[in-house]
Amino acid sequence: MEKFIPNRRFYLRGSAFFALINLFVVWAIATRYLPWLETPDDPWGIAYLVTTWIGHFGLLVMLAWLPMGLLALILPKRPLIIALTLLAGIGLWVLALDTVVFGQYRFHINHFMLSLFLHNEDGDIVSFSATTWATGIGVMAGLLLFEAWLAWRIIGRAQSIRFPVWKGFLTLLVMALASHAIHIVADARYKRSVTAQASIYPLLFPATAKGFMEDHGWLDPRAARSRGLDVSKTPNAATLDWPAHSLQCTPGKNPPNIIIIALDSWRFDEYSQKTTPHLYSAFEQDALRFNHHVSSGNATRNGIFGLFYGLTGNYWGVMNDNEIGSLFIRTLQKHDYPLGLFGSASFDGVGFDRTVFSSVPDLRLRTYQGATPAERDRNMTSEWLKWQATRRQTKNGTPYFGFLFYDAPHGYSVPEGAEAPWQPSREGMEYAELGQDTDPTPVRNLHRNAAHYDDALIAQVIADLKRHGEWDNTWIVVTSDHGQSFNDTGHNFWGHNSNFSRYQTQVPMIIHGPGVEKGVHEGTTSHLDVVPTLMRHALNCSNPPTDYSMGSDMLDPTLDHPWVIAHSYLGYGIIESDRITEVKDNGAWEIYDPDMNPAPTQAFSPAVFEAVRQMSRFYTGAGT
C-alpha cells in the first residue's frame, strides 16, 4: 500500500503531462481548419484567435484527460500505457477526420453524419478510393505508434516529471474563459472579426449575453450596432461561394413595389373567411395561393432567414458570424429602393440586425410603444402608414420595399373589447398549464382571435395601397415564419420549435402582383422559393436561382418539391409526404410519420442523401 499510493500520484501527473504534450499534436492537426478562417486584422479578432486556439482546444484536451486520469488511478503501468495509447490515438484520428468532413460540408462530425456514412451504400454522400482508405488506415497506425511511444516514455518516467501540469491546466482554463468573455463583449458590439471565427472550432458554443446586458442597462443596441457594424463594407466570408455568380438585375421602366407581410406563428388553416376576413376578401380572387407551403423553419429565426435568403438554416451561423445580409435586401438597396422595415417584436432579439438586415443603416430594431404584442402591432401599423405618407412626399414614384412582421398570434394577444369570433376562447395564455389532457379548443381559438385582430390591421395597409393607386403595381407576399401546435398529433406538442410536423411548419402563402395569375397552387412549395421568385419577376434578375438560392420559381405551375428542409434552433427536419427525418444538432436522428409517430423502419430515404448534398452547395470547396 505504501508503494501503491505514490505510484498512483505519479501516474496521475504523468497522464496529465501526456495530455498536455498531445495538445501540441491537436494544434498541428487543427491547422487544417485554418483555410476556412478569415484571418483577423484587428486587436479584438487577434485576441480571440489566440485565446480560443489555446483555450478551446486546451479545454477539449482536458476533457479527454478525465478518463485518462481515472484510469491512472486504477490500472497498472502496462495496461495504462495501452489505454492512453488507444484513447489519444483514436481521439486524434477522429479530430483529423473531422477536419476532412468540415472541409467538405462545413459542419462537424456527429452521430447523423456517421449514420449517413454507414448507410451510404451507393456513395451518394462520400465515396472513398482505395488510396484514401489506405491513407486513413496509415494515419491511424502512425498515430497509435506515436502515442504508444509517448505514453511509454512518459508513464515509464512518471516519477521524474517536474513540469507544473496543474498550473498548465489552470492556464488553459483561464484562456478558455477569456475566449468566452471576449466573445460576449464582441457579440454585443458587432465585432465581426471575432464572431466570424466561431464556426470552425469543433464543439465550441461561444457565450453571448446581449439581452442580459441590455436588460441591465449596460448596452444600447442601436448605438452598439451603429458603432460596430460597417454597413458600407462589402460582406464576405472565407467559407462561402455565394452567390455563385454576380447578379444581373435590371428593373424595368416601371418597377413594382414589394411588400412582405408576416404574422408570427400563423397556421396554414388560419387563413379563412372567419379568421382573416379582410385578407380573404382582398386576396381570394386576386392572388395566387399556395395550399401546401412549408416554412424554412419551425421557429422565427430560420423561418424568416429562409424567407429572405432562399437558403437553409445551416447557413445562419456563417451569415450571422460574418454579418452578411440578405442578397435580396442588398439588391433592393443597389437599385435605390426605400426600405420600410417594421417589426412588432425586436429584430435584434433573433439576430436579424446582423443577418437579414445587416446592410441596412439606422435599422428600426423594434416597436417600443405598447405593453402587449397586440398594442405594438397596432402602433407598428400606424408607424408604417406614417412612413408611407412621408415616402410619398419625398420619393413618390420610386419603387419601395416594405416588411411588416406582426406578433399578436405568437403572443396570444387580443385587446380587451376586440372582436373575437372564435369561441370558447381563453382570456390569456400560460404554457405551464398545458398538458396532454388540456382541451385545445379554447387555446386554439385564442390564437385564431389574435390572427383575426391582426387581419383588421393589415386591412389598413391594403386600403392605403388601393387609396393611393399602388395596389396593382405592388408585389405582396403574405405568410408566416412558422406554424403552431395545439396537441394536434396527440403527443403533447404545444407551440413551435419542437417538431417538424405540418402543424409547426406549414403556413399560408399568398402572392399578389403584376403578372401573377390568380388561383391555387397545390404542389409543395417552400420559403426558399420566395426570393428566387421575387428576384426573377419583381427585380428582373436573369441569373438562374441556383446561383444564389436553394429554391425555385413559385410561378412555375409544375413546381412540386418531393422534399423540403426546415430548421429549428436545435436541428433540422427533412420533410417528405410520408415521413420526417429529424436531425438534432448533436447528431441524434429519428424518422417519424407525418403525425410524429416513430416510423417502423429507420432506413434513410434517397431524399436524405440529396438534402445533405444540397445543404453544402454554397460552401467553398464543398463536394470537391
Buried (B, 14 or more C-beta within 10 A) or exposed (E): EEEEEEBBBBBBBBBBBBBBBBBEBBBEBBEBBEEBBBEBEEEBBBBBBBBBBBBBBBBBBBEBBEEBBEBBEEBEEEEBBBBBBBBBBBBBBEBBBBBBBBBBBBBBBBEBBEBBEEBBEEEBBBEEEEEEEEEBEEBBEEBBEBBBEBBBEBBEEBEEBEEEBEEBBEBBBBBBBBBBBBBBBBBBBBBBBBBBBBBBBBEBEBEBBBBEBBEEEEBEBBEBBBEBBBBEEEBEBBBBEBBEEEBEBEBEEEBBBBBBBBBBBBBBBBBBEEBBBBBBBBBBEBBBBBBBBBBBBBBBBBBBBBBBBBBBBBBBBBBBBBBBBBBBBBBBBEBEBBBBBBBBBBBBBBBBBBBBBBBBEEBBBBBEEBEBBBBBBBBBBBBBBEBBEEBBEEEEEBBBBBBBBBBBBBBBBBBEEBEBEBEEBBEEBEEEEBEEEBEBBBBBBBBBBBBBBBBBBBBBBBBBBEEEEBBEBBBBBBBBBBBBBBBBBEBEBBBBBBBBBBBBBBBBBBBBBEEBEEEEBEBBBBBBBBBBBBBBBBBBBEBBBBBBBBBBBBBEEEBEBEBBBBBBBBBBBBBBEEBBBBBBBEBEBEBBBBEBEEBEEEEBBEBBBBBBBBBBBBBBEBEE
